[in-house]
Amino acid sequence: MVDANAAAHPPAPFAGGTALAGLIASRICHDLISPVGAIGNGVELIELVGAAGPQELSLIGDSARSASSLLQFFRLAFGAGLDAGPHGVGALRRILDQRFGRERAALVWHVAPDAPLTRLGARLICLGAMGAFAALPRGGEVTVELGADAVLRVTGAGPGMRLQPNAPAWLAGDPGEEAAEPRDVQWPAAHAAAHAGGAAVALDQSGEALRFTAALPAPG
């Protein structure tokens, strides 16, 4: 459980700033290869047949939409800028629905449409959701909540939930016993965002459930 007062004492910066940038770049490239490659395949098919048929247009259209949704998500999760300005809840939900809509786990949303969500809060929700969905290869539920106490919670629960043992250390800014890989980038990235924005974050596991918690600073 995160103490809301701990936001006044953010964790130390993640030691591997350059390494973190490399992890983010590798993760973005890994996730974009499939839809971008599919767009290329669609173009090649059109070149072979000499015309754009329904199959080719469907392949290109679906892949382009997938790539676009990934870019919107990555811009919010990893892009520059963490000002305390508001971020629309509806826009964030659309981005997450597009990003995780085809995952085995279901996204459950418990954030009021008019909740005072900041860009930092939106970023931490994205990163927490990345970690929760990655830990649920057999499905389950990922629940997003934002309480009146300015504490957001992302909970993942399901059969066979697998959380990387070093994830709490990476979230705390500690390299841990094993270095993070691109698939793990959400945890050191969440640490870096929390430190920069003055939030306090924690990650707990109990049985087949994990909970990522962030105590957000009061809006300026």
C-alpha positions in Angstrom: 0.0 0.0 0.0 1.3 3.4 -0.9 1.2 6.2 1.7 -0.2 9.3 0.0 2.2 11.4 2.2 5.1 9.6 0.6 4.6 11.5 -2.6 6.6 14.3 -0.9 9.6 12.0 -0.8 9.9 10.5 -4.3 12.3 7.6 -4.9 15.8 8.2 -6.2 16.3 8.4 -9.9 16.6 5.1 -11.8 20.4 4.6 -12.3 20.2 3.5 -15.9 18.9 6.5 -17.7 20.6 5.7 -21.0 19.7 2.0 -20.6 16.1 3.0 -20.0 16.0 5.0 -23.3 17.3 1.9 -25.1 14.7 -0.4 -23.5 11.9 2.0 -24.5 13.2 2.2 -28.1 13.5 -1.6 -28.3 10.0 -2.1 -26.9 8.5 0.4 -29.4 10.2 -1.2 -32.3 9.3 -4.7 -31.2 5.6 -3.9 -30.9 5.4 -1.9 -34.2 7.2 -4.4 -36.4 4.1 -6.6 -36.8 1.6 -4.0 -38.0 4.1 -2.0 -40.0 5.3 -5.2 -41.6 1.7 -6.2 -42.4 1.2 -2.9 -44.2 4.2 -3.7 -46.3 2.8 -7.1 -47.1 -0.4 -5.6 -48.2 1.4 -3.2 -50.6 3.4 -6.1 -52.0 0.2 -8.0 -52.7 -1.2 -5.0 -54.6 2.0 -4.8 -56.6 1.8 -8.5 -57.5 -1.9 -8.5 -58.6 -1.8 -5.0 -60.1 -4.9 -3.8 -58.2 -6.1 -3.3 -54.7 -8.7 -5.9 -53.8 -10.8 -6.2 -50.6 -8.3 -8.5 -49.0 -5.4 -6.2 -49.5 -7.2 -3.1 -48.5 -8.5 -4.9 -45.3 -5.0 -6.0 -44.4 -3.5 -2.5 -44.9 -6.4 -0.8 -43.1 -6.4 -3.1 -40.1 -2.6 -2.9 -39.8 -2.6 0.9 -40.1 -5.2 1.3 -37.4 -3.2 -1.0 -35.1 0.0 0.9 -35.7 -1.8 4.2 -35.1 -3.2 3.0 -31.8 0.2 1.7 -30.7 1.8 5.1 -31.5 -0.9 7.0 -29.5 -0.3 4.7 -26.5 3.5 4.9 -26.7 3.4 8.7 -27.0 1.4 8.9 -23.7 3.4 6.1 -21.9 6.9 7.3 -22.9 6.7 10.7 -24.6 8.2 13.9 -23.3 6.3 16.2 -21.0 4.8 15.4 -17.6 3.2 18.8 -16.7 0.5 18.8 -14.1 -2.2 19.8 -16.6 -5.4 17.7 -16.9 -5.8 14.7 -19.2 -9.1 13.7 -20.5 -10.4 10.4 -19.0 -12.4 9.6 -22.1 -9.4 10.0 -24.3 -7.3 7.8 -22.1 -9.9 5.0 -22.0 -10.1 5.0 -25.8 -6.4 4.7 -26.0 -6.3 1.8 -23.6 -9.3 0.1 -25.2 -7.5 0.2 -28.6 -4.2 -0.9 -27.2 -5.5 -3.9 -25.1 -8.8 -4.7 -26.8 -7.4 -7.9 -28.3 -5.7 -9.2 -25.2 -7.0 -12.3 -23.4 -7.6 -10.3 -20.2 -10.5 -7.9 -20.0 -10.1 -4.2 -19.1 -12.4 -3.0 -16.3 -12.6 0.7 -15.8 -13.6 2.4 -12.5 -12.6 6.0 -13.2 -15.3 8.7 -13.3 -15.5 10.6 -16.6 -14.9 13.8 -14.7 -12.1 12.5 -12.5 -9.2 15.0 -12.0 -6.7 13.0 -14.0 -3.3 14.6 -14.8 -0.9 13.6 -17.6 1.3 12.0 -14.9 -1.6 9.9 -13.7 -2.5 8.9 -17.3 1.1 7.9 -17.9 1.2 5.7 -14.8 -2.1 4.1 -15.7 -0.7 3.2 -19.1 2.5 1.7 -17.6 0.7 -0.1 -14.9 -1.7 -1.6 -17.5 1.3 -2.7 -19.6 2.6 -4.6 -16.6 -0.7 -6.1 -15.6 -1.6 -7.4 -19.1 1.9 -8.8 -19.6 1.5 -10.8 -16.3 -1.8 -12.4 -17.4 -1.0 -14.7 -20.4 -4.1 -16.9 -19.7 -6.6 -14.1 -19.3 -8.3 -12.5 -16.3 -9.2 -8.9 -15.5 -7.2 -5.7 -15.4 -9.0 -3.1 -13.3 -8.1 0.6 -13.3 -9.3 2.8 -10.4 -8.7 6.4 -9.4 -9.9 7.3 -5.9 -10.9 10.6 -4.4 -7.6 10.4 -2.4 -5.6 10.9 -5.6 -4.4 7.3 -5.4 -4.7 5.3 -8.6 -4.7 1.5 -8.7 -4.2 -0.9 -11.5 -5.0 -4.4 -10.5 -4.4 -7.6 -12.5 -5.9 -10.9 -11.5 -6.3 -14.2 -13.3 -5.2 -17.8 -13.5 -1.4 -18.3 -13.8 -0.6 -14.7 -13.1 3.2 -14.3 -13.6 5.0 -11.2 -12.3 8.7 -10.9 -13.0 10.4 -11.4 -9.6 12.5 -8.3 -10.1 9.6 -6.0 -11.0 9.2 -4.4 -7.6 13.0 -3.6 -7.6 12.8 -2.0 -11.0 9.8 0.0 -9.9 11.8 1.2 -6.9 14.7 2.3 -9.1 16.9 -0.7 -8.2 18.5 -2.6 -11.1 17.7 -5.8 -9.2 19.4 -9.1 -9.5 18.7 -9.3 -13.2 18.7 -6.4 -15.7 15.3 -5.4 -17.1 14.6 -6.3 -20.8 12.4 -4.5 -23.3 9.4 -6.6 -22.2 9.9 -5.2 -18.6 10.4 -1.6 -19.5 7.1 -0.4 -17.9 8.5 -0.8 -14.4 11.7 1.3 -14.7 9.7 3.7 -16.8 7.1 4.1 -14.1 9.8 4.7 -11.6 11.3 7.4 -13.7 7.9 9.1 -14.3 7.0 8.9 -10.7 10.3 10.5 -9.6 10.0 13.2 -12.2 6.4 14.0 -11.2 6.6 13.6 -7.5 4.5 10.5 -7.1 5.0 7.5 -4.9 4.6 4.1 -6.5 4.4 0.5 -5.2 3.8 -3.0 -6.6 2.3 -5.8 -4.5 1.5 -9.4 -5.4 -0.9 -11.7 -3.6 -1.7 -15.1 -5.0 -2.9 -14.7 -8.6 -3.2 -10.9 -8.3 -1.0 -7.9 -8.6 -1.6 -4.3 -7.7 0.2 -1.3 -8.9 -0.5 1.8 -6.8 0.5 5.4 -7.3 -0.1 8.2 -4.8 -0.3 11.3 -7.1 0.8 14.8 -6.0 -1.9 17.4 -5.5 -2.5 19.4 -8.7 -0.6 22.7 -8.8 
